[in-house]
Amino acid sequence: MSRPVYYKSFRSRKFRNIHLTSSSIVDATNKSDDVILDIGFGTGESTMTLNEIFSDHVVCGIEAYKPGVKKLIAEKIPVEYGDAAEIIEKFDDNKISQIYMLFPDPWQKVKHRKRRLFSEYTFRIIDRILKRDGFFHFASDNINYAFQAKRIIEKASCRDVEFSKHRGFRPVTRYEVKGIRKRNFIFDLIYFKN
Ligand SMILES: C[S@@+](CC[C@H](N)C(=O)[O-])C[C@H]1O[C@@H](n2cnc3c(N)ncnc32)[C@H](O)[C@@H]1O
């Protein structure tokens, strides 16, 4: 079980001159018992919406796309730039109340699947850092990725997990809108930690 391969896209190279001065989200999470983490937030709409809905929580995010990180720094939302799989390794156990991974890149070609951010490796970390009764919300419009995520969660948690009939608190994101325009079905998996 190895860490997903971190793909630094051409977008990162294009925006390499953007200066980022965010503080560590590990520090921010240590200051509160109610932390929400948005992993791979893209342009940050979901993180900002969660920040509005859960004003009594610390909402923070991790992203590899510099303009998104810059935008949330300007909103004073704690964010970290870089490989989420590596960054979440640094979190303490039983720390986070809610974790969202919304529409992660599906990497459709079989030879690129090792880049998928959601894997058994990341799920085991997510399960470790979630608080008891906390939850992890995965959403995708890619059927292959959605069923792979379901199998990963079921195998690692030794539980049956069904696709959710509701979207929970998941905000609308840019990639959800793109998926709906293509008439794709949206799959939601909500895993509660016992
Ligand atoms: C398809 S976009 C979805 C963005 C947003 N969640 C949405 O639904 O609109 C996936 C995002 O995950 C980010 N990402 C991919 N791999 C990552 C990694 N290893 N660490 C941090 N972010 C990552 C990409 O930069 C991209 O912005």
The ligand as an SDF file (V2000), in Angstrom:
LIG
                    3D

 27 29  0  0  0  0  0  0  0  0999 V2000
  -11.1730   17.7480  -10.3490 C   0  0  0  0  0  0  0  0  0  0  0  0
  -10.6090   18.9810   -9.2760 S   0  0  0  0  0  0  0  0  0  0  0  0
  -11.9790   19.1940   -8.1420 C   0  0  0  0  0  0  0  0  0  0  0  0
  -11.9310   20.4980   -7.4350 C   0  0  0  0  0  0  0  0  0  0  0  0
  -13.1160   20.7760   -6.4980 C   0  0  0  0  0  0  0  0  0  0  0  0
  -13.1250   19.8700   -5.3700 N   0  0  0  0  0  0  0  0  0  0  0  0
  -14.4240   20.7040   -7.2370 C   0  0  0  0  0  0  0  0  0  0  0  0
  -15.2060   19.7740   -6.9650 O   0  0  0  0  0  0  0  0  0  0  0  0
  -14.6650   21.5890   -8.0700 O   0  0  0  0  0  0  0  0  0  0  0  0
   -9.4660   18.0770   -8.2520 C   0  0  0  0  0  0  0  0  0  0  0  0
   -8.5580   18.9830   -7.4670 C   0  0  0  0  0  0  0  0  0  0  0  0
   -7.7260   18.1880   -6.6270 O   0  0  0  0  0  0  0  0  0  0  0  0
   -6.4310   18.7590   -6.5990 C   0  0  0  0  0  0  0  0  0  0  0  0
   -5.4780   17.6970   -6.2830 N   0  0  0  0  0  0  0  0  0  0  0  0
   -5.2010   16.6020   -7.0100 C   0  0  0  0  0  0  0  0  0  0  0  0
   -4.2830   15.8520   -6.4190 N   0  0  0  0  0  0  0  0  0  0  0  0
   -3.9460   16.5100   -5.2750 C   0  0  0  0  0  0  0  0  0  0  0  0
   -3.0240   16.2390   -4.2190 C   0  0  0  0  0  0  0  0  0  0  0  0
   -2.2750   15.1460   -4.2240 N   0  0  0  0  0  0  0  0  0  0  0  0
   -2.9530   17.1160   -3.2100 N   0  0  0  0  0  0  0  0  0  0  0  0
   -3.7250   18.2290   -3.2000 C   0  0  0  0  0  0  0  0  0  0  0  0
   -4.6190   18.5310   -4.1480 N   0  0  0  0  0  0  0  0  0  0  0  0
   -4.7220   17.6780   -5.1740 C   0  0  0  0  0  0  0  0  0  0  0  0
   -6.2300   19.3260   -8.0020 C   0  0  0  0  0  0  0  0  0  0  0  0
   -5.2600   20.3630   -8.0070 O   0  0  0  0  0  0  0  0  0  0  0  0
   -7.6320   19.8300   -8.3390 C   0  0  0  0  0  0  0  0  0  0  0  0
   -7.7910   21.1790   -8.0190 O   0  0  0  0  0  0  0  0  0  0  0  0
  1  2  1  0
  2  3  1  0
  2 10  1  0
  3  4  1  0
  4  5  1  0
  5  6  1  0
  5  7  1  0
  7  8  2  0
  7  9  1  0
 10 11  1  0
 11 12  1  0
 11 26  1  0
 12 13  1  0
 13 14  1  0
 13 24  1  0
 14 15  1  0
 14 23  1  0
 15 16  2  0
 16 17  1  0
 17 18  1  0
 17 23  2  0
 18 19  1  0
 18 20  2  0
 20 21  1  0
 21 22  2  0
 22 23  1  0
 24 25  1  0
 24 26  1  0
 26 27  1  0
M  CHG  2   2   1   9  -1
M  END
$$$$
